[in-house]
Amino acid sequence: MSSKKCLECNEKVVGRIDKKFCCDYCRNAYNNKVNKESKNLIRNTNNRLRKNYKILSELNTSGKTKTTRRKLFDKGFEFKFITSIYITKKGSTYFYVYDQGYLELENEWFLLVKQE
């Protein structure tokens, strides 16, 4: 009978025949390394969405207001990070970060709205 070695630390693995790690610490360390790339992408995207949401919420305290592209830009808003798009029957396109949305108007102005 051959002895199996832990995928993380190469120590001897004792127990079930399909066991791959010597302990929970090694199992977690191994899986964290394997999933590191995708977890970083998700974490960074969620951080950007959180920041965009915070900016829209701070600028739109009444539920419906106007602001400029410059003000959004100066606060660090990144337009490519949204959670959904809503197109009205008239063809207006609203971009949302969760329940906070915006509609691009003329001359660099934006209408900020909050979904009920």
Residue pairs with C-beta under 8 A, 6 or more apart in sequence:
3 12
3 13
4 12
4 13
4 19
4 20
5 11
5 12
5 13
6 12
6 13
6 20
6 21
6 22
6 23
6 26
7 20
7 21
7 26
7 30
8 21
8 22
8 26
8 27
8 29
8 30
9 22
9 26
11 22
11 26
12 22
13 19
13 20
13 21
13 22
14 22
20 27
21 27
21 30
32 39
45 81
48 78
48 81
49 81
49 83
49 97
49 98
51 76
51 77
51 78
52 77
52 78
52 81
52 82
52 97
53 97
53 98
53 100
55 72
55 75
55 76
55 77
56 77
56 97
56 100
56 101
56 102
56 112
57 100
58 75
59 65
59 67
59 71
59 72
59 75
59 112
60 67
60 100
60 112
60 113
60 114
63 113
63 114
64 111
64 112
64 113
64 114
65 111
65 112
66 105
66 109
66 110
66 111
66 112
67 109
67 110
67 112
68 108
68 109
68 110
69 108
69 109
69 110
70 108
72 79
72 110
79 95
81 97
82 95
82 96
82 97
83 96
83 97
83 98
84 95
84 96
85 93
85 94
85 95
85 96
86 93
86 94
86 96
86 101
87 93
87 94
88 94
92 103
93 103
93 104
94 101
94 102
94 103
94 113
95 101
95 102
95 103
96 115
99 114
99 115
100 112
100 113
100 114
100 115
101 112
101 113
101 114
101 115
102 110
102 111
102 112
102 113
103 110
103 111
103 113
104 110
105 111
